[in-house]
Amino acid sequence: MSFEWQVKELDELCSLITDGSHRSPKSTEFGKPMASVKDMTNFGIDYESSRKISEEEYENLKRSGCCPNKGDVLIAKDGSVLETVCVHNDERDVCLLSSIAIFRTNKDLDPYFLKYFFETPSTKHIAKSGYMTGSVIPRIVLKDFKTFPVKFPKIEKQKEISNFLRNIDEKIALNKKTNETLEDIAKALFKSWFIDFDPVRAKVEGCSNGLPDEISNLFPDSFEDSDIGKIPKGWEVKKLGEIIELAYGKPLKESERIKGAFAVFGSNGKVGTHEDYLVKGPGIIVGRKGNPGIVKWSDDNFFPIDTTFYVKPKSEISEMTFLFFVLLNQKLSNLSADSAVPGLNRNIAYMNQQVIPSPDVISLFEEQVRKLFLRKKISDSESSLLQNLRDSLLPKIISGELRIPDAEKMMEEIS
């Protein structure tokens, strides 16, 4: 190495090492956000999912040091230890619960360098094997973790390393945001056509629906009565169980998975890969146990494990993207049964009703959304490539084994 690296304990490199509040105030409808580990992402706190507490409670917790400053490094301290690490880079107020630990670095340590140091496989392995306690809910013992050794170069080199890795992360984040926008467009189209019936209402009111004639002509120009109220004339109301089957996934323990080309889906999304698949894509996965009713999409062949259902069309409606948005609209997570382990009872889900348009309109929706999903698939493929490269480079860069100019050449080769 052409530059000097040092080793110091975390306590020497941080002016503050603490965790969030061990007291959980009562939730309020409005107020300040309070986040737990479930509200963390690798890019920061998810303010939408975090619950609210009163202004008074927030001020009390702020005085006790449970609120991060901008630039603090946050880690998942309890549960999935170190699986989520971020730099708090937001000006908004937030308090943290004790499942999140806070690290405030001094001038010798770049916070992003520390984030990436925490994310390396060797750091996770050492932390989990020597600094954890608890069998039911594993957690890092902070008073011991303060002695964790950190190997680091001078601050200028740290920032060079951080900037390189952040550029990759930002590209992945941009792709994720783009995909969310594409899906939002498709959701808005589904809502307009099949929930609000905007093209039909415009015809009834004698207004333009803004659609080309060849598309507008496919929609009815009047409503009729149904079991669920007024629906477009000629359309039908069917129970979910009439149009799909929620088939059970198969057991596949993590220890039995052989890393491969096919995504493995759990109840909250992708949980790994395997060399074989169970279901041909494109397909739909629905959370059964743990995260019941969560609906996910797979473009390619996939393996749904036994905490999930996967969707099999039962009727003449075989357009999977249409069925995907039908299920998103059904809000199946509200049907959770079993209080101890939340679960989705498919027989109850089958009773939900859905307005089914004419085959021509379904095909038209499929055609419109397929274009959006193709763009989303291309974006996902790029992100997957970047993520794999990042994961392979990260430990080598953070250890000093690989220099940034060499890593940049590797990036250029895949660009």
C-alpha positions in Angstrom: 0.0 0.0 0.0 1.3 3.4 -0.9 -0.4 5.2 2.0 -0.4 4.7 5.7 -3.2 2.8 7.5 -3.8 2.8 11.3 -5.8 0.7 13.7 -7.8 2.2 16.5 -10.7 1.2 18.6 -14.2 2.7 17.8 -14.2 4.6 21.1 -11.1 6.5 20.0 -12.6 7.5 16.7 -16.1 8.5 17.9 -17.2 11.3 20.2 -20.5 9.5 20.8 -21.5 5.8 20.8 -24.9 5.2 22.2 -28.3 3.7 21.3 -31.8 5.1 21.0 -34.4 5.2 23.7 -35.2 2.2 25.9 -38.5 3.7 26.6 -41.2 3.7 24.0 -43.6 6.6 24.3 -47.3 6.4 23.3 -47.9 6.9 19.6 -49.9 9.9 18.4 -51.6 10.8 15.1 -49.5 13.8 14.6 -46.1 14.8 16.0 -42.4 14.0 15.7 -41.2 10.7 14.1 -39.8 7.9 16.2 -37.9 5.2 14.3 -37.0 1.6 15.1 -34.7 -0.7 13.2 -37.6 -1.7 10.9 -37.7 1.9 9.7 -34.1 1.9 8.6 -32.8 1.6 5.1 -29.2 1.7 3.8 -30.0 5.3 2.6 -31.5 6.6 5.8 -34.6 6.6 8.0 -37.9 5.9 6.3 -40.0 8.7 7.7 -43.2 7.4 6.1 -43.1 4.1 8.1 -42.0 5.5 11.4 -44.6 6.2 14.0 -45.3 9.6 15.6 -44.8 10.8 19.2 -45.8 14.0 20.9 -43.7 17.2 20.8 -43.2 17.0 24.5 -42.0 13.4 24.4 -39.7 14.3 21.5 -38.1 17.1 23.5 -37.6 14.8 26.5 -35.9 12.2 24.4 -33.8 14.8 22.5 -32.3 15.9 25.8 -31.4 12.3 26.7 -29.4 11.9 23.4 -31.8 9.7 21.5 -31.9 11.9 18.4 -29.2 11.7 15.8 -27.3 14.6 14.3 -26.8 15.0 10.6 -23.7 12.9 9.7 -24.2 10.3 12.4 -23.7 6.6 11.5 -26.7 4.5 12.4 -26.6 0.7 12.6 -29.2 -2.1 13.3 -28.2 -3.0 16.8 -30.9 -5.5 17.6 -32.3 -8.3 15.5 -30.7 -8.4 12.1 -27.5 -7.0 13.5 -25.5 -4.8 11.1 -27.7 -5.8 8.2 -28.8 -2.2 7.8 -26.3 0.6 8.1 -26.7 4.3 7.0 -25.4 7.8 7.5 -28.1 10.0 8.8 -28.1 12.7 6.2 -31.4 14.5 6.9 -32.2 17.7 8.6 -35.6 16.6 9.8 -36.2 15.8 13.4 -36.4 12.1 14.5 -35.9 10.1 17.6 -34.6 6.5 17.7 -35.5 3.5 19.7 -32.8 1.3 21.3 -32.8 -1.1 18.4 -30.6 1.5 16.5 -27.1 2.5 17.6 -25.6 5.9 17.0 -22.0 6.6 16.1 -20.7 10.2 15.9 -17.3 10.2 14.3 -14.5 12.6 15.1 -12.3 14.5 12.6 -10.1 11.5 12.0 -12.9 9.3 10.7 -15.2 9.9 7.7 -18.7 8.7 8.6 -19.3 7.1 5.2 -16.0 5.2 5.5 -17.3 3.9 8.9 -20.6 2.9 7.2 -18.8 0.9 4.6 -16.5 -0.6 7.2 -19.5 -1.8 9.1 -20.9 -3.4 5.9 -17.9 -5.6 5.1 -18.4 -9.3 5.7 -15.4 -9.5 8.0 -16.8 -6.8 10.3 -20.2 -8.4 10.5 -18.6 -11.8 11.2 -16.4 -10.5 14.0 -19.2 -8.4 15.5 -21.7 -11.3 15.5 -19.2 -13.8 16.9 -17.6 -11.7 19.6 -19.8 -8.7 20.5 -23.4 -10.1 20.6 -25.7 -11.5 23.2 -29.3 -12.8 23.2 -30.6 -16.0 21.6 -34.2 -14.9 20.8 -33.3 -11.4 19.7 -29.6 -11.1 19.1 -28.1 -7.6 19.9 -24.7 -5.9 20.0 -23.4 -5.1 23.4 -22.4 -1.5 22.9 -20.1 -1.2 25.9 -18.0 -4.0 24.5 -18.4 -2.9 20.9 -16.7 0.3 21.7 -13.4 -1.6 21.7 -13.9 -2.9 18.1 -10.7 -2.3 16.1 -11.1 -0.2 13.0 -8.4 -0.2 10.3 -8.3 3.1 8.4 -6.1 5.3 6.2 -5.7 9.1 6.3 -8.9 11.2 6.1 -8.3 12.2 2.4 -8.0 8.6 1.4 -11.1 7.7 3.4 -13.1 10.2 1.5 -11.8 9.0 -1.8 -12.9 5.5 -0.9 -16.3 6.7 0.4 -17.0 8.8 -2.7 -16.3 5.9 -5.0 -18.7 3.6 -3.1 -21.3 6.3 -2.7 -21.4 6.9 -6.5 -22.3 3.2 -6.9 -24.9 3.4 -4.2 -26.4 6.6 -5.7 -26.8 4.9 -9.1 -28.6 2.0 -7.4 -30.8 4.5 -5.4 -31.6 6.4 -8.6 -32.6 3.2 -10.4 -34.8 2.3 -7.4 -36.5 5.7 -7.4 -37.0 5.5 -11.2 -38.6 2.1 -10.8 -40.9 3.4 -8.0 -42.0 6.2 -10.3 -42.7 3.7 -13.1 -44.8 1.6 -10.8 -46.6 4.6 -9.5 -47.6 5.5 -13.1 -49.0 2.0 -13.6 -50.8 2.2 -10.2 -52.4 5.5 -11.2 -53.5 4.1 -14.6 -55.1 1.1 -12.9 -56.9 3.3 -10.4 -58.1 5.7 -13.1 -59.5 2.9 -15.3 -60.6 0.2 -12.9 -61.4 1.9 -9.6 -62.5 5.5 -10.4 -63.7 4.5 -13.9 -62.5 7.9 -15.3 -62.8 7.1 -19.0 -66.4 5.9 -18.5 -67.4 8.8 -16.3 -66.1 11.3 -18.9 -68.2 9.6 -21.6 -71.3 9.7 -19.3 -70.7 13.4 -18.7 -70.1 14.1 -22.3 -66.5 15.2 -21.7 -63.3 14.2 -23.4 -61.4 11.5 -21.5 -58.2 12.5 -23.1 -57.7 9.1 -24.8 -57.3 8.4 -28.5 -60.5 7.3 -30.2 -59.4 3.7 -30.7 -58.7 3.4 -27.0 -61.7 5.4 -25.8 -64.1 3.3 -27.9 -63.2 0.2 -25.8 -64.8 1.7 -22.7 -68.5 1.7 -22.0 -70.5 4.9 -22.1 -72.9 4.1 -19.2 -73.0 2.4 -15.8 -75.2 -0.4 -14.4 -76.0 -1.7 -10.9 -74.0 -4.5 -9.3 -73.5 -6.0 -5.8 -70.9 -3.4 -5.0 -72.6 -0.4 -6.6 -72.5 1.2 -10.0 -70.0 -0.3 -12.4 -69.3 0.2 -16.2 -72.0 -1.5 -18.3 -70.9 -4.9 -19.5 -68.2 -5.3 -16.9 -68.4 -8.0 -14.1 -67.9 -8.3 -10.4 -66.0 -11.5 -9.5 -64.6 -12.9 -6.3 -60.8 -13.2 -6.1 -61.1 -16.9 -5.8 -62.8 -17.1 -9.2 -59.9 -15.6 -11.0 -56.7 -16.7 -9.2 -55.3 -19.5 -7.0 -52.9 -18.6 -4.2 -50.6 -21.6 -4.4 -48.3 -22.5 -1.5 -44.5 -21.9 -1.9 -42.1 -24.7 -1.0 -39.6 -25.0 2.0 -36.1 -23.9 1.1 -33.9 -23.2 4.1 -31.1 -20.7 3.7 -28.5 -23.4 4.4 -30.0 -25.4 1.5 -29.8 -22.7 -1.1 -27.1 -22.8 -3.7 -26.4 -19.3 -5.0 -27.6 -19.1 -8.6 -29.5 -17.2 -11.2 -33.0 -17.5 -9.7 -34.4 -15.2 -7.1 -35.7 -16.7 -3.8 -38.8 -14.8 -2.4 -39.9 -14.7 1.2 -42.9 -12.9 2.6 -41.4 -9.5 2.2 -39.6 -9.8 -1.1 -36.3 -11.3 -2.4 -34.3 -13.1 0.3 -31.5 -14.6 -1.8 -30.9 -16.7 -4.9 -30.8 -20.4 -5.8 -29.6 -22.6 -8.7 -33.1 -23.8 -9.4 -36.6 -22.3 -9.7 -40.1 -23.4 -8.7 -42.2 -21.1 -10.8 -41.8 -19.7 -14.3 -41.9 -15.9 -14.5 -43.2 -13.4 -14.9 -45.1 -14.1 -11.7 -46.6 -12.7 -8.5 -45.6 -13.5 -4.9 -47.9 -12.8 -1.9 -46.7 -12.9 1.7 -48.4 -15.7 3.7 -46.6 -15.7 7.1 -44.6 -13.0 8.7 -45.5 -10.2 6.3 -49.0 -11.3 5.2 -50.5 -9.7 2.1 -47.3 -8.1 0.8 -47.4 -8.3 -3.0 -44.2 -8.6 -5.1 -43.5 -9.1 -8.8 -40.8 -11.2 -10.5 -40.0 -10.7 -14.2 -38.0 -14.0 -14.3 -38.3 -17.6 -13.0 -38.2 -17.6 -9.2 -38.5 -19.8 -6.1 -41.2 -18.8 -3.6 -40.5 -20.3 -0.1 -43.1 -21.6 2.3 -43.9 -18.3 3.9 -45.4 -17.2 0.6 -48.1 -17.9 -1.9 -47.6 -17.5 -5.7 -50.4 -16.7 -8.1 -51.9 -19.1 -10.6 -54.6 -17.6 -13.0 -57.8 -19.7 -12.8 -59.9 -18.0 -15.4 -59.5 -16.7 -18.9 -57.7 -13.7 -17.3 -54.1 -14.6 -17.8 -52.5 -11.2 -18.0 -50.2 -11.2 -15.0 -49.5 -7.5 -14.8 -53.3 -6.8 -14.6 -53.6 -9.4 -11.8 -50.6 -7.9 -10.0 -52.3 -4.5 -9.7 -55.6 -6.2 -8.8 -53.8 -7.8 -5.8 -52.1 -4.5 -4.9 -55.5 -2.9 -4.8 -57.0 -5.6 -2.6 -55.0 -4.5 0.5 -54.6 -8.1 1.5 -52.3 -7.2 4.5 -55.5 -6.0 6.2 -56.8 -9.6 6.2 -54.1 -10.9 8.5 -55.1 -13.7 10.8 -53.3 -15.3 13.7 -52.2 -12.8 16.4 -48.9 -14.5 17.4 -47.6 -15.1 13.9 -49.5 -12.9 11.4 -50.8 -14.9 8.5 -52.9 -14.5 5.4 -55.9 -16.9 5.2 -56.3 -17.5 1.4 -59.9 -18.6 1.8 -60.8 -15.2 3.3 -58.8 -13.5 0.6 -60.7 -15.4 -2.0 -63.9 -13.7 -0.9 -62.7 -10.2 -1.9 -64.4 -8.8 -4.9 -63.0 -7.2 -8.0 -64.5 -5.4 -11.0 -63.4 -7.2 -14.2 -63.4 -5.2 -17.4 -63.8 -6.5 -20.9 -60.9 -8.6 -22.3 -60.1 -5.9 -24.8 -59.6 -3.3 -22.0 -57.5 -5.8 -20.0 -55.3 -6.4 -23.0 -54.9 -2.7 -23.5 -53.9 -2.2 -19.9 -51.4 -5.0 -20.2 -49.9 -3.5 -23.3 -49.5 -0.1 -21.7 -48.0 -1.4 -18.5 -45.7 -4.0 -20.2 -43.7 -1.0 -21.6 -43.2 0.4 -18.2 -42.2 -3.0 -16.7 -39.7 -3.5 -19.5 -38.0 -0.2 -18.5 -38.2 -1.3 -14.9 -36.6 -4.7 -15.8 -33.7 -3.0 -17.6 -33.1 -0.7 -14.6 -33.3 -3.7 -12.2 -30.7 -5.6 -14.3 -28.3 -2.6 -14.1 -28.8 -2.3 -10.3 -28.2 -6.0 -9.9 -24.9 -5.7 -11.8 -23.8 -2.7 -9.8 -24.8 -4.3 -6.5 -22.8 -7.5 -7.3 -19.8 -5.4 -8.3 -20.1 -3.3 -5.1 -20.3 -6.3 -2.9 -17.2 -7.9 -4.5 -15.2 -4.7 -4.3 -16.2 -3.4 -0.9 -14.1 -5.7 1.3 -11.0 -5.3 -0.9 -11.3 -1.5 -0.9 -12.0 -1.1 2.8 -9.1 -3.3 3.7 -6.7 -1.5 1.4 -6.2 -4.5 -0.8 -7.6 -2.7 -3.9 -6.8 0.9 -4.8 -9.5 3.2 -6.1 -7.9 3.8 -9.6 -7.9 0.0 -10.1 -11.6 -0.2 -8.9 -12.5 2.7 -11.3 -11.0 0.7 -14.2 -13.2 -2.2 -13.3 -16.3 0.0 -13.2 -15.4 1.4 -16.7 -15.3 -2.1 -18.1 -19.0 -2.8 -17.2 -20.2 0.7 -18.1 
